[in-house]
């Protein structure tokens, strides 16, 4: 164990990194872990479908949950417990109370008289996440020393916009759920490397916590040796599909919306309804989705209250810290570039595809939306 960077100074994190033999099946390892409050993130090349990187958040030090203007930060280990008093001192314009392993935070409502940019940076429910990112510094400069992974719900926008009241739905997911990583597995499939990372948050009990994180990495390393290939019981459960809106009612909604388009009230709309099917084994379902649709954006999140997984060829926003470059990768309203067989751009074909897009009313509506 290396103690050279370990101090009792609060607000610092020290990473322990172990390089081990390449793991070709992160899904197998994730299945062996069988842990709540964990996260699997993966990516694949769009064209070749080859795996690029996989990241597993194994243990979290803190679990951060937002519901409306209330945020709860709960320590998941003694390591995370050391952060709570420090984070409490970094919060502004809110009521914060520390009760044992939980920091309860209540934010004020957003001032609707300020401009949109000011709303985003004002103290609000996002500030709990910002407090972790902005006030904890790494002594080892590992890019994964401070890793927050989680999910935002669409309803989070109600913290910033005045929206019409709607009935509560069956989905009771909080506005966001995030985990501050304590142990991670980072796999680079192109370089064929695997790193195990343990993050120790400095404070009064830092040496005991450093030892405990080291033991977790030892157990994790032993588990990695067992991760061969993924297999899951093929229990499918009930195959009955339920829908919340009947065909008749849905058709009526479509006809009503078409009239609104003709009247000029709207120019594009996506009417939706929910189809539900029992999912006996979410991880197996994710494995099949990954097999059928390897994508740049693959995720599986197992919370103590729910499982969430998906795959998408689109990236809403991609940021590279090394180059400070922000990238969007939309699919809707776009077409593949016109190329020769050797992969170079064919200007003539490219121009014809562009003209087709410019003359397509639906594609133009996508861009307007």
C-alpha positions in Angstrom: 0.0 0.0 0.0 1.4 3.5 -0.9 0.7 6.1 1.7 2.8 9.0 0.3 -0.2 10.9 -0.9 -2.5 10.1 2.0 -3.2 13.0 4.3 -5.9 13.9 6.8 -6.7 17.1 4.9 -10.4 17.0 4.1 -11.5 17.7 0.5 -8.7 15.6 -1.1 -8.9 12.2 -2.8 -6.0 9.8 -3.4 -6.3 7.0 -5.9 -4.9 3.5 -5.7 -4.4 2.0 -9.2 -3.7 -1.6 -10.0 -3.0 -2.7 -13.6 -4.0 -6.3 -14.3 -4.6 -8.7 -17.2 -7.1 -7.6 -19.8 -10.7 -8.5 -19.2 -12.5 -9.2 -22.5 -16.0 -9.6 -21.0 -16.9 -6.7 -18.7 -20.5 -8.0 -18.7 -19.4 -11.2 -17.2 -17.6 -9.3 -14.4 -20.5 -7.1 -13.8 -22.8 -10.1 -13.5 -20.5 -11.7 -10.9 -20.4 -8.5 -8.9 -24.2 -8.6 -8.4 -24.3 -5.2 -6.6 -26.9 -2.5 -6.1 -25.9 1.1 -6.6 -23.5 0.1 -9.4 -23.1 1.2 -13.0 -21.8 -0.2 -16.3 -20.9 2.2 -19.1 -19.7 0.9 -22.5 -19.0 2.2 -26.0 -18.5 0.7 -29.5 -17.4 2.0 -32.8 -20.3 3.1 -35.1 -19.0 1.5 -38.2 -17.0 -1.6 -37.1 -19.1 -2.2 -34.0 -15.9 -3.1 -32.2 -15.8 -2.4 -28.4 -13.9 0.7 -27.4 -14.1 1.2 -23.7 -16.0 -0.2 -20.7 -16.2 1.3 -17.2 -17.7 -0.3 -14.1 -18.5 1.7 -11.0 -18.3 -1.1 -8.5 -18.6 0.6 -5.1 -19.9 4.1 -4.4 -18.7 6.2 -1.5 -21.8 8.5 -1.7 -25.3 8.1 -3.1 -26.9 11.4 -4.1 -30.7 11.5 -4.7 -32.7 14.6 -5.8 -36.5 14.8 -5.5 -37.8 18.3 -6.4 -35.7 20.8 -4.4 -34.7 18.2 -1.8 -31.3 16.4 -2.1 -30.1 13.6 0.2 -26.4 12.6 0.2 -26.0 9.2 1.9 -22.6 7.7 2.8 -22.3 4.1 1.6 -19.0 3.5 3.4 -16.8 4.9 6.2 -14.7 6.3 3.3 -17.7 8.3 2.1 -18.7 9.3 5.6 -15.6 11.5 5.9 -16.8 13.6 3.1 -20.2 14.6 4.6 -19.1 17.3 7.2 -16.7 18.8 4.6 -19.3 19.0 1.9 -21.8 20.6 4.3 -19.4 23.5 4.8 -19.3 24.1 1.0 -23.0 24.5 0.4 -24.6 27.9 0.0 -28.1 29.3 -0.2 -29.7 26.2 1.2 -30.7 24.5 4.4 -28.3 21.6 5.1 -28.5 19.2 8.1 -26.2 16.3 8.8 -27.8 13.3 10.5 -25.4 10.4 11.0 -24.7 9.0 7.5 -27.1 11.3 5.6 -26.7 15.0 4.6 -30.2 16.5 3.9 -30.2 19.6 1.7 -33.2 21.8 0.9 -32.8 24.4 -1.9 -34.9 27.4 -2.6 -37.1 27.7 -5.7 -35.7 29.2 -8.8 -36.2 32.9 -9.3 -38.2 33.1 -12.6 -37.3 36.8 -13.0 -33.6 36.0 -13.9 -32.4 35.1 -17.3 -31.9 31.5 -18.5 -28.1 31.4 -18.2 -28.3 32.7 -14.6 -30.9 30.0 -13.8 -28.5 27.3 -14.7 -25.6 28.5 -12.5 -27.7 29.7 -9.6 -27.7 27.6 -6.4 -30.2 24.8 -7.0 -30.4 21.0 -6.9 -27.5 20.7 -9.3 -25.3 22.5 -6.7 -25.0 19.3 -4.6 -23.2 17.6 -7.6 -21.2 20.7 -8.4 -20.0 20.8 -4.7 -18.4 17.3 -5.2 -16.8 18.2 -8.4 -15.5 21.7 -7.5 -14.4 21.1 -3.9 -12.7 17.8 -4.0 -9.2 17.7 -5.5 -7.0 14.8 -6.4 -3.5 14.3 -5.0 -2.7 11.7 -7.6 -4.1 13.4 -10.8 -5.9 10.2 -11.8 -8.7 11.2 -14.3 -11.1 8.8 -12.4 -10.2 10.0 -8.9 -13.4 11.9 -8.9 -16.1 10.1 -10.9 -19.8 10.8 -10.6 -22.1 8.5 -12.5 -25.9 8.4 -12.6 -29.1 9.4 -14.3 -31.2 12.5 -14.7 -35.0 12.2 -15.1 -36.8 14.4 -17.6 -38.7 15.9 -14.8 -35.5 17.6 -13.6 -36.3 20.5 -15.9 -39.1 21.5 -13.5 -36.4 22.9 -11.3 -35.7 25.6 -13.9 -38.9 26.0 -15.9 -42.5 26.8 -14.9 -44.4 23.8 -16.3 -48.1 23.0 -16.3 -49.2 20.6 -13.5 -49.6 17.0 -14.6 -50.9 13.9 -12.7 -48.2 11.8 -11.1 -47.3 8.8 -13.3 -46.4 5.3 -12.2 -42.7 6.0 -12.7 -41.4 7.2 -9.3 -37.8 7.6 -10.3 -36.2 10.6 -8.5 -35.2 13.7 -10.5 -31.6 12.4 -10.3 -29.6 9.6 -8.7 -25.8 9.8 -8.7 -23.0 7.7 -7.3 -19.6 9.0 -6.2 -17.2 6.2 -7.1 -15.1 4.5 -4.5 -13.9 1.6 -6.7 -13.9 1.3 -10.5 -12.8 -1.0 -13.3 -11.7 0.8 -16.5 -11.2 -1.4 -19.6 -9.7 -0.2 -22.8 -10.6 -2.8 -25.4 -8.4 -1.3 -28.1 -5.3 -1.1 -26.0 -6.2 -4.4 -24.3 -5.7 -3.0 -20.8 -7.6 -3.2 -17.5 -7.2 -0.9 -14.5 -8.7 -1.3 -11.0 -9.0 2.0 -9.2 -9.8 2.7 -5.6 -10.5 6.2 -4.4 -9.6 7.1 -0.8 -11.1 10.4 0.5 -8.7 12.1 3.0 -9.8 12.8 6.5 -9.3 11.7 10.2 -9.8 8.0 9.4 -8.0 8.0 6.1 -5.4 5.3 7.0 -8.1 2.8 8.1 -10.2 3.7 5.0 -7.1 3.3 2.7 -6.6 -0.2 4.1 -10.3 -1.0 3.6 -10.3 0.2 0.0 -7.2 -1.8 -0.6 -9.0 -4.9 0.6 -11.9 -4.2 -1.7 -9.5 -4.0 -4.7 -8.0 -7.3 -3.7 -11.4 -9.0 -3.6 -12.2 -7.3 -6.9 -9.0 -8.5 -8.5 -9.8 -12.1 -7.5 -13.3 -11.8 -8.9 -11.8 -10.5 -12.2 -10.0 -13.8 -12.6 -13.4 -15.6 -12.7 -14.9 -13.3 -15.4 -14.7 -15.5 -18.5 -17.8 -15.0 -20.6 -21.3 -13.8 -19.7 -24.2 -16.2 -19.3 -27.6 -15.7 -17.7 -30.6 -17.8 -17.0 -33.0 -17.5 -19.9 -36.0 -16.9 -17.7 -38.3 -14.6 -19.6 -41.3 -14.4 -17.3 -44.7 -13.3 -18.7 -44.7 -12.3 -22.4 -48.0 -10.4 -22.1 -47.6 -6.8 -23.3 -49.8 -4.1 -21.7 -50.3 -0.6 -23.1 -51.6 2.5 -21.3 -53.6 4.0 -24.2 -55.9 1.9 -26.5 -55.5 1.9 -30.3 -58.8 3.8 -30.6 -57.8 6.5 -28.1 -54.3 6.8 -29.7 -55.8 7.2 -33.2 -58.0 10.0 -31.8 -55.0 11.8 -30.4 -53.2 11.5 -33.7 -56.2 13.0 -35.6 -56.4 15.8 -33.1 -52.7 16.6 -33.4 -53.0 16.6 -37.2 -55.6 19.2 -37.0 -53.3 21.3 -34.8 -50.7 21.1 -37.5 -53.1 22.2 -40.2 -54.2 25.1 -38.0 -50.6 26.2 -37.5 -50.6 25.6 -33.7 -47.6 23.2 -34.0 -45.3 22.0 -36.8 -44.1 18.7 -35.3 -45.1 16.5 -32.4 -44.3 13.0 -31.2 -47.4 11.4 -29.7 -46.4 8.5 -27.4 -47.8 5.7 -25.4 -46.2 3.1 -23.1 -45.8 -0.6 -23.8 -44.9 -2.6 -20.7 -43.5 -6.1 -20.6 -42.2 -8.1 -17.5 -38.4 -8.2 -17.5 -37.3 -11.2 -15.5 -33.6 -10.7 -16.0 -32.6 -7.1 -16.9 -28.9 -7.9 -17.3 -29.6 -10.6 -19.8 -31.9 -8.2 -21.7 -29.1 -5.7 -21.8 -26.7 -8.3 -23.1 -29.1 -9.1 -26.0 -29.5 -5.4 -26.7 -25.7 -4.9 -26.8 -25.4 -7.9 -29.1 -28.0 -6.6 -31.5 -27.1 -2.9 -31.3 -23.5 -2.2 -30.3 -23.4 1.6 -30.0 -21.2 4.5 -28.8 -23.5 4.9 -25.9 -24.4 1.8 -23.8 -25.4 1.8 -20.2 -26.7 -0.4 -17.4 -27.5 1.1 -14.0 -28.6 -1.0 -11.1 -30.0 1.0 -8.3 -31.4 -0.4 -5.1 -34.8 0.6 -6.3 -34.7 0.0 -10.1 -32.6 -1.1 -13.1 -32.1 1.1 -16.2 -30.4 0.1 -19.4 -30.2 1.2 -23.0 -28.2 1.7 -26.2 -28.1 4.6 -28.6 -26.1 5.5 -31.8 -26.6 9.2 -30.8 -24.6 11.1 -28.3 -26.4 14.1 -26.9 -23.1 15.6 -25.8 -19.5 14.4 -25.7 -16.7 16.3 -24.0 -13.0 15.5 -24.3 -11.1 17.0 -21.3 -7.7 16.6 -23.1 -8.7 18.8 -26.1 -11.5 20.8 -24.4 -13.6 19.8 -27.4 -17.4 19.4 -27.2 -19.1 17.2 -29.8 -22.7 16.4 -30.7 -23.6 13.4 -32.8 -27.2 13.7 -33.9 -28.9 11.1 -36.1 -32.4 12.5 -36.7 -32.4 14.9 -39.6 -29.0 13.6 -40.9 -27.8 11.1 -43.5 -24.5 9.2 -43.9 -21.9 11.1 -45.9 -21.5 10.2 -49.6 -18.2 8.3 -50.0 -16.2 6.4 -52.6 -15.6 2.7 -52.0 -12.2 3.6 -50.5 -13.9 5.7 -47.8 -13.0 9.1 -49.1 -15.7 11.7 -49.5 -17.4 11.7 -53.0 -18.3 15.4 -53.6 -20.9 14.6 -56.2 -22.7 12.0 -54.1 -22.3 14.1 -51.0 -24.0 17.1 -52.7 -26.9 15.0 -54.0 -27.5 13.7 -50.5 -27.4 17.3 -49.1 -30.0 18.4 -51.8 -32.3 15.5 -50.9 -32.2 16.5 -47.2 -32.8 20.2 -48.0 -35.9 19.2 -50.1 -37.3 16.8 -47.5 -40.0 18.6 -45.4 -39.8 16.0 -42.6 -36.0 16.3 -42.3 -36.3 20.1 -42.3 -38.9 19.9 -39.5 -36.4 17.8 -37.5 -33.9 20.6 -37.7 -36.5 23.2 -36.8 -37.5 21.2 -33.8 
